[in-house]
C-alpha cells in the first residue's frame, strides 16, 4: 500500500517528522541562504550580470577609491583565479577599467566605468524585490528583529573566523624554520 503524502508541514510522505539534523538552525540558515542565492542568481542574470559581478561593482562604488584585485579578493572571499577571470570579463564588457598602480608595478587599480555604474543601479531594486518575496507575510517589526538577529549572528561568525585565522597563523609560526 502506497502511503499518502502527509500535509503537515515538515513531515514526509510516510508521516514521519524530519531527521533532527534538518531541525538545526545552522541547517535552516544554510538552506535559506541557498534558496535566496538561487533567486538572486536568476534575478541578476535577467540584467546580464552574476552575483559576483554585482558584488564587485558594489564594492568599487562604495569604496570611494580605486581598489586592487587583491583588495576585492580579500573582501569577497574569492580565489585570485576567480577574481582574475571575473575582472577580465568585466573589463571586456566595459564595466571596469584597470590602470597601473602608481606605487606597485605588480598591481592594477580597478575603477568602475559609467557603464558599470549604470549596471549597478539595478541592484537596489533587485534586492528590494527579493526581500519582498522572501519576507512576504513578515510584519515590519518581525523584519527589524530578523535584521538584528542576523547582524548578531554575522558578528559572532566573523569573530569566530578571525579567531580561527589567528589560531592557524600562530600554529603556522610553530613550524617555521628559525635557523
For each residue, the residues with C-beta under 8 A, 3 or more apart:
1:
2:
3: 13 14 15
4: 13
5: 13
6: 11 12 13 14 15
7:
8: 11 15
9:
10: 17 18
11: 6 8 15 16 17 18
12: 6 15 16 18
13: 3 4 5 6
14: 3 6
15: 3 6 8 11 12
16: 11 12
17: 10 11
18: 10 11 12 22 23
19: 22 23
20: 23 24
21: 24 27
22: 18 19 27
23: 18 19 20 27 28
24: 20 21 27 28
25: 28 29
26: 29 30
27: 21 22 23 24 30 31
28: 23 24 25 31 32
29: 25 26 32 33 153
30: 26 27 33 34
31: 27 28 34 35
32: 28 29 35 36
33: 29 30 36 37
34: 30 31 37 38
35: 31 32 38 39
36: 32 33 39 40 130 134
37: 33 34 40 41 51
38: 34 35 41 42
39: 35 36 42 43 130 133 134
40: 36 37 43 44 51 126 127 130
41: 37 38 44 45 50 51
42: 38 39 45 46
43: 39 40 46 47 126 129 130
44: 40 41 47 49 50 51 54 123 126
45: 41 42 48 49 50
46: 42 43
47: 43 44 119 122 126
48: 45 119
49: 44 45 53 54 57 119
50: 41 44 45 53 54
51: 37 40 41 44 54 55
52: 55 56 76 78 82 86
53: 49 50 56 57 86 89 90 95
54: 44 49 50 51 57 58 120 123
55: 51 52 58 59 76
56: 52 53 59 60 72 76 86 87 90 96
57: 49 53 54 60 61 95 112 116 119 120 123
58: 54 55 61 62 120 123
59: 55 56 62 63 67 72 75 76
60: 56 57 63 66 67 72 96 110 111 112 116
61: 57 58 112 117 120
62: 58 59
63: 59 60 66 67 71
64:
65:
66: 60 63 99 109 110 111
67: 59 60 63 71 72 109 110
68: 71 72 101 104 107 108 109 110
69: 72 73 80 83 84 87 107 108 110
70: 73 74 80 107
71: 63 67 68 74 75
72: 56 59 60 67 68 69 75 76 78 83 87 110
73: 69 70 76 77 78 79 80 83
74: 70 71 77
75: 59 71 72
76: 52 55 56 59 72 73 83
77: 73 74
78: 52 72 73 82 83 86
79: 73 82 83
80: 69 70 73 83 84
81: 84 85
82: 52 78 79 85 86
83: 69 72 73 76 78 79 80 86 87
84: 69 80 81 87 88
85: 81 82 88 89
86: 52 53 56 78 82 83 89 90
87: 56 69 72 83 84 90 91 96 98 110
88: 84 85 91 92
89: 53 85 86 92 93
90: 53 56 86 87 93 95 96 116
91: 87 88 94 95 96 97 98
92: 88 89
93: 89 90 115
94: 91 113 115 116
95: 53 57 90 91 112 113 115 116 119
96: 56 60 87 90 91 110 111 112 113 116
97: 91 110 111 113
98: 87 91 108 109 110 111
99: 66 108 109 111
100: 105 108 109
101: 68 104 105 106 107 108 109
102:
103:
104: 68 101 107
105: 100 101
106: 101
107: 68 69 70 101 104
108: 68 69 98 99 100 101
109: 66 67 68 98 99 100 101
110: 60 66 67 68 69 72 87 96 97 98
111: 60 66 96 97 98 99
112: 57 60 61 95 96 116 117 120
113: 94 95 96 97 116 117
114: 117 118
115: 93 94 95 118 119
116: 57 60 90 94 95 96 112 113 119 120
117: 61 112 113 114 120 121
118: 114 115 121
119: 47 48 49 57 95 115 116 122
120: 54 57 58 61 112 116 117 123
121: 117 118 124
122: 47 119 125 126
123: 44 54 57 58 120 126 127
124: 121 127 128
125: 122 128 129
126: 40 43 44 47 122 123 129 130
127: 40 123 124 130 131
128: 124 125 131 132
129: 43 125 126 132 133
130: 36 39 40 43 126 127 133 134
131: 127 128 134 135
132: 128 129 135 136
133: 39 129 130 136
134: 36 39 130 131
135: 131 132 138 143 146
136: 132 133
137:
138: 135 142 143 146
139: 142 143
140: 143 144
141: 144 145
142: 138 139 145 146
143: 135 138 139 140 146 147
144: 140 141 147 148
145: 141 142 148 149
146: 135 138 142 143 149 150
147: 143 144 150 151
148: 144 145 151 152
149: 145 146 152 153
150: 146 147 153 154
151: 147 148 154 155
152: 148 149 155 156
153: 29 149 150 156 157
154: 150 151 157 158
155: 151 152 158 159
156: 152 153 159 160
157: 153 154 160 161
158: 154 155 161 162
159: 155 156 162 163
160: 156 157 163 164
161: 157 158 164 165
162: 158 159 165 166
163: 159 160 166 167
164: 160 161 167 168
165: 161 162 168 169
166: 162 163 169 170
167: 163 164 170 171
168: 164 165 171 172
169: 165 166 172 173
170: 166 167 173 174
171: 167 168 174 175
172: 168 169 175 176
173: 169 170 176
174: 170 171
175: 171 172
176: 172 173
177:
178:
179:
